[in-house]
């Protein structure tokens, strides 16, 4: 059995279970209703040119940290943009536009640009296995692959992990929305079982979360995650809150100070995500805030044409970072 639950099917299930969509963005509701169709973005055979082999770190380098035995760049390539998950507020066309732009060949090109600029890891949905295999075999890339994992209908992460292992995954993390839901439903034991199963396969295994309560529950309940993936961003961008102070659905870290204070006490590596609030915060501000406030790594969704500039910003930030929390990786 493969990892059947996609982000889209997870959203569908959540809608069915709650009977309402108050906690989902309009974009996610639209994505749940229909998947864009296409030809997979493959160029005709006669138009393909052999790609130049990847030359890791040939154009820039980034400081690295370790999770398990893997040496990972401090900036990790986020997978939402290449998967069409733009989180673009009420602009419903953007997700389909991203899917159209990111053909298979464009994704492979983006991976190569990232790796040559020192970004040596990507976080994706587990259905990216075929593309990762192509990147490694056709271009000789060495990009580490972290996959989000999803449970089957019984709450078992094993089938998804086994399928990802067959495709070459090197790290796994329980997807944040899934972990939020399981903790909210009092099913911490399923998270614990998933983490232990991933570790038994030799994979560094982590827990993702939008809600700080997830990580607090894991720590209190004795879940031995190898790392955490937790949202972090400021709340000073103009669309974070409405005119009446109501939190919009494009706010992913409701209480950044509480997150910073709690994570400062933990020895587990911390990967911060949504650090740019899906494009609302500039990289300079996002990277500085995240690294200064204790994140060991950040996910950064980047188009191919943004990578060089974003890596240059990250290098400058990391060279002068002022941390209170020690590096935990």
Order of alpha helices (4+ residues) and beta strands (2+ residues): alpha-alpha-beta-beta-beta-alpha-alpha-alpha-beta-alpha-beta-alpha-beta-alpha-alpha-beta-alpha-beta-alpha-beta-alpha-beta-alpha
